[in-house]
Amino acid sequence: MALADSARGLPNGGGVSPAAGSGAAAAAAAGGGPGGWASFPEIVELNVGGQVYVTRRCTVVSVRDSLLWRMFSQQQPSELPRDSKGRFFLDRDGFLFRYILDYLRDLQLVLPEHFPERSRLQREAEYFQLPDLARRRRCS
């Protein structure tokens, strides 16, 4: 269950310095193993509960040890569920995932003033193993 991804086109080499080398050595330095990183495209399409999101792989792996980080840096693309159009499929709340994705982009969360889904968003943060986001929601 290892993943090696090409650092080309990713900010800061996707966390791998150019000196780290290539192939299995670069994958190991990035937390993946042979055949991991390079197997995922730079742009990933996600189907989350029927809602389609398109983002960069470096965004979904931006929080180390989160569920998405493990999925997209420790597994092969062939190990992940896909929908009928080949998009990676997550059986979660597609509406709330937009806030998860925003958090992954900026490590901040901005919600509408009267956001009624706070407890559900906290549950999603816990599911995706984003402890800082889950803690923030408890304090709000």
N, C-alpha and C positions, 0 to 999 in steps of 0.2 A: 504494500500500500504506500508506495513512495511516488513522488512527483518531482520532475525536474523541468524547469521552464526557462526558455530563452530570456535573457535579460534585455534583449534588444527592444528599444522603444519604451521601456518602463522607466519611470522617474527613479533616479539613483540606482539604476540597474535592477529594479525590483528587489532591492535589499542586498544585492550581490555586487561587490566591487569588481571592476574589470580585472583586477589582479587575481581574483579568485580562480580564474581559468575557465575552462569550458567542460561540457559533458558531465560525467558523473561527479567530478570534483566540484564544479560549480553548483550542481544540484545539491550535493551534500552540504556545501557551505550555506546554501539558501534554505536548508531545512527539508529539502526533498531528497529523493534518491534517484538512481538511474531511471531514465524514461519518464520523469515527472514533468517538470516545468515546460520543457519544449513541446509537450503533448497538448497543452492548452493554448488556444488562440489568445492573442492580446485582448481582443474584444469578445466578451462572452454574452450570450443571450440566455436570460433566465425566464422561466415561466413559473411565477409564484402564485399558486392558487388561481390560475387562469389569467393573471395580469402579466404582461410581458415587459421585462426590463432589459435594456442593453447598456452595458457598462464595461469598463476595463477590468481585466483580471487583477491588476494591481490594487484596484479599489476593493474587490471582494476579499482579498488577502491582507488588507491593511491592518487588521487587528489580530496579532499573533495569538494562537491557541483558541481562537473562536471557531465555531462550527464551520463557517464558510472558509476560514483559513485552512482548516484541516481538509475540507472537501477539495479545495482547489490548489493545495500545495502538497498534500500527502497521499492523494489518490490519483489514479489514472482516469482520464475522461470516460473511458469505457465502463468504469465501475459506478458511475453516477447515473441516476435515472434521467431519462429524456422523454420529452413529449413527442408527438407524431411528426413534428417539424424539426426535430433534432435539438431543440433548446433544452438546457438543463432544467429539470423540474424539481420544484420544492412544494410540497403540499402544506403550505402555510397561508396566512392571510395576505393576499396580494395588495390590499389597500394599505395596510400598516407597514408592509415591506418598504414602501417609499421612504419612510422615516428611518428605518434601519439602514437603507442605502445612503441617505443623506448623512447619517452619523458616520458611516464608514468613510465617506468622502472627506469630512471636515473634523471628525471627532468632536462635533458639537451637535446639539439637537435644538432646533427652533420649532416650536409647535404653535398652532393658532391659539389665541387667547382662551377661548372656551372649547378646548379639545376634550370631547367626552370619552375618548378611548384610552386614557392614561393607563388604566390597570391592564388592559389587553396589550398595549404596547410594552409594558413591563414584562408581561408573560412572553412576548415575542423576543425581547432582549435576553431574557433568561434562556429561552430555547436556543437562540443563536449564540449563546455563551459570550455575551458582551456584558461583563460584570459592571463596568463603569457606567454604562447606559442604564442598566437595571437599577443600580444604586441611585442614580439621578432621578429616576421616575418615582422611587419610594419617597424621596425628599420633597417632591412637588406637591 
